[in-house]
């Protein structure tokens, strides 16, 4: 039997702010195989992003996160690692594309400087080598004139271009698993399609596993091999994406599918 790249069992995540503590994830279990694309679908607040952050052991901004269960990555227990080992794992073996590129990028640093930080830390590249690789990566994700734009600041890029920059940073160290958390949020439909095609191409070219988080069933339709439907912190349905689309078993899954409009005007996508 093939050992999964990522194996999560009975994961719980409790998020504490100054005012309250919320059980955001309630004992979920799932696997992601090497080179596999797995979707996580559900409405806002169902625990998708907290699950992604749990895999990276990152707390939401302004909060603390308490994790339980087990997260095995290539057989290694992530929850047992010290912080130094986690810093080595983040970005190098598991990378994440966050929802909002404007808040994820440092506004006072050039794109090149931010990419070089990652490359020097994980790949031990010199300044010149890191800059050359950063230019190549910007070109790979479709940034025009990367030799010049590498010295631009985030505000000089469009929303779609900033998202491409985040993807370039995430794949810079060739991770085994790329987590894309709502990667097309706040982008128009044309740019959304471009970003999704880019993720598909990079996954195929680089042999990465992909964990795609979205609230939109339409996004995962042609993107993933399997899908997990989340509701109130739990996975309520899982299966190959075609089977879940054709024969949803859970009422919440059916409701999500019924909310997807059809282009032929005949109601929902199902």
Secondary structure, 3 states (H helix, E strand, C coil): CCCCCEEEEEEEEEEECCCCEEEEEEEEEEEECCCCEEEEECCCCCCHHHHHHHHHCCCCCCCEEEEEEEEEECCEEHHHCCHHHHHHHECCCEEEECCCHHHHCCCCCEHHHHHHHHHHHHHCCCHHHHHHHHHHHHHHCCCCCHHHHCCCEHHHCCHHHHHHHHHHHHHCCCCCEEEEECCCCCCCHHHHHHHHHHHHHHHHHHCCEEEEEECCHHHHCCCCCEEEEEECCEEEEEEEHHHHHHCCCCHHHHHHHHCCECCCCCCECC
